[in-house]
Amino acid sequence: GHEAGHSEAQAGLVGAGGERGARWDVPVGAACAVIQDMLTLKYGMQLDEADFMTKARARCDPGDRAYPMRLAAALNSEPALRIKDIANDRLLQLEFKVTNLTSFTELRSYVRRSPGTACAVASVAEAATRRPQVVAVYREAYGETASLVAKARPAASAAAA
């Protein structure tokens, strides 16, 4: 099934597996995209992505990064997660509250509430390999209610990992 969620920063975290190497940072990058969009939409703020990635890596074993539900649990572990804002003016404390969605219909309904904004992280099967890929979901596909538009992206600092 599909899983998606939101947090106090209204970020969605969920997921499935991946491979070693740069792919391990794709779920973290997808989560970061959702967090960035939700913070911008709701609070007009942006995180320092490098600070987020460094702290996410430190809190979560590489194997758990491939499972954003585990990533969310690691990010929520004590001490509280504090990330610098992009201007380095504030330290933001993040806590993620995850909601599991068990069907595509539920995910589509959730995404329709914030079209064009990365609002959920989901696990999808890659067409060619059928391997799970963790993506940030943005919107429903134009003219096609059976598809959603999403991006899989490693975070900018993934190459440094």
C-alpha positions as CSV (number, residue, x, y, z in Angstrom):
1,G,0.0,0.0,0.0
2,H,0.9,3.6,-0.2
3,E,1.9,5.6,2.9
4,A,2.0,9.3,3.3
5,G,1.9,11.8,6.1
6,H,2.3,15.3,7.4
7,S,3.9,17.0,10.5
8,E,3.7,20.0,12.6
9,A,5.8,21.6,9.8
10,Q,3.1,19.8,7.7
11,A,5.7,17.5,6.0
12,G,4.9,14.1,4.7
13,L,7.2,11.2,5.3
14,V,6.7,7.6,4.2
15,G,8.4,4.9,2.2
16,A,10.1,1.8,1.0
17,G,13.5,0.4,0.0
18,G,16.4,1.6,-2.0
19,E,20.0,0.7,-2.8
20,R,23.3,1.6,-1.3
21,G,25.2,4.7,-2.5
22,A,23.6,8.0,-3.5
23,R,20.2,6.4,-3.7
24,W,20.3,6.2,0.1
25,D,19.9,10.0,0.2
26,V,17.0,10.1,-2.3
27,P,14.4,9.5,0.5
28,V,16.0,12.2,2.6
29,G,16.1,14.5,-0.4
30,A,12.4,13.8,-1.0
31,A,11.5,14.5,2.6
32,C,13.6,17.7,2.5
33,A,11.6,18.8,-0.6
34,V,8.3,18.3,1.2
35,I,9.5,20.0,4.4
36,Q,10.9,23.0,2.3
37,D,7.6,23.4,0.4
38,M,5.4,23.1,3.5
39,L,7.5,25.5,5.6
40,T,7.4,28.0,2.7
41,L,3.7,27.6,2.2
42,K,2.7,27.8,5.8
43,Y,5.4,29.9,7.5
44,G,7.3,31.7,4.7
45,M,10.5,29.9,5.9
46,Q,13.2,27.7,4.3
47,L,15.6,25.3,6.0
48,D,19.3,25.2,5.4
49,E,19.3,22.0,3.3
50,A,22.9,21.1,4.1
51,D,22.2,21.3,7.9
52,F,19.1,19.2,7.4
53,M,21.0,16.5,5.5
54,T,23.9,16.4,7.9
55,K,21.6,16.0,10.9
56,A,19.4,13.5,9.1
57,R,22.4,11.4,8.3
58,A,23.7,11.5,11.9
59,R,20.3,10.4,13.3
60,C,19.5,7.6,10.9
61,D,21.3,4.5,9.8
62,P,21.8,4.3,6.0
63,G,19.4,1.3,5.8
64,D,16.7,3.2,7.6
65,R,17.0,6.2,5.1
66,A,15.5,3.9,2.5
67,Y,12.3,3.7,4.6
68,P,11.0,7.2,5.3
69,M,8.7,5.9,8.1
70,R,11.9,4.8,9.9
71,L,13.5,8.1,8.8
72,A,10.7,10.0,10.5
73,A,11.1,8.0,13.7
74,A,14.8,8.7,13.7
75,L,14.2,12.4,13.0
76,N,11.7,12.5,15.9
77,S,14.1,10.8,18.3
78,E,15.5,12.8,21.3
79,P,17.1,15.2,21.5
80,A,14.7,17.3,19.4
81,L,15.7,18.0,15.8
82,R,16.8,21.6,15.4
83,I,17.7,22.8,11.9
84,K,19.0,26.3,10.9
85,D,16.9,28.3,8.5
86,I,18.4,29.2,5.2
87,A,19.4,32.7,6.3
88,N,21.1,31.3,9.5
89,D,18.9,33.6,11.6
90,R,16.8,31.0,13.4
91,L,17.0,27.5,14.7
92,L,13.8,25.6,13.8
93,Q,12.6,22.7,15.9
94,L,10.9,20.0,13.7
95,E,8.6,17.2,14.8
96,F,6.9,14.9,12.3
97,K,3.5,13.4,12.8
98,V,3.0,10.7,10.2
99,T,-0.3,9.6,8.7
100,N,-0.4,6.3,6.8
101,L,-2.4,6.3,3.6
102,T,-3.3,2.8,2.4
103,S,-4.5,3.5,-1.1
104,F,-3.7,5.6,-4.2
105,T,-7.2,7.2,-3.8
106,E,-6.3,8.4,-0.3
107,L,-2.9,9.7,-1.5
108,R,-4.6,11.5,-4.4
109,S,-7.1,13.1,-2.1
110,Y,-4.4,14.2,0.2
111,V,-2.3,15.7,-2.6
112,R,-5.4,17.6,-4.0
113,R,-5.4,19.7,-0.9
114,S,-2.1,21.4,-1.9
115,P,-1.7,21.1,-5.7
116,G,1.7,22.1,-7.0
117,T,3.3,21.9,-3.5
118,A,5.4,18.9,-2.4
119,C,3.1,17.7,0.3
120,A,3.7,14.0,0.7
121,V,6.5,11.5,0.4
122,A,5.4,8.2,-1.2
123,S,6.9,4.9,-2.3
124,V,6.3,4.0,-5.9
125,A,7.6,1.1,-8.1
126,E,10.0,2.2,-10.9
127,A,8.5,1.2,-14.2
128,A,11.5,-0.5,-15.7
129,T,12.8,-2.4,-12.6
130,R,9.8,-2.5,-10.3
131,R,12.1,-1.4,-7.5
132,P,10.6,0.9,-4.9
133,Q,11.5,4.6,-5.4
134,V,10.8,7.2,-2.7
135,V,9.5,10.5,-4.2
136,A,8.0,13.8,-3.2
137,V,4.5,14.1,-4.6
138,Y,3.5,17.5,-6.0
139,R,0.1,17.2,-7.8
140,E,-2.3,15.2,-9.8
141,A,-1.3,14.8,-13.5
142,Y,-3.1,17.2,-15.8
143,G,-6.1,15.5,-17.4
144,E,-5.3,12.2,-15.8
145,T,-6.9,11.4,-12.4
146,A,-5.1,8.0,-12.3
147,S,-1.6,9.6,-12.1
148,L,0.2,11.9,-9.7
149,V,3.3,14.0,-10.5
150,A,6.3,13.4,-8.2
151,K,10.0,13.9,-8.2
152,A,12.8,11.7,-6.9
153,R,15.8,13.9,-6.0
154,P,18.9,13.4,-4.0
155,A,19.5,16.4,-1.8
156,A,22.1,18.9,-3.1
157,S,24.6,17.7,-0.6
158,A,24.1,13.9,-1.4
159,A,27.3,13.8,-3.4
160,A,29.3,14.7,-0.3
161,A,28.0,11.7,1.5
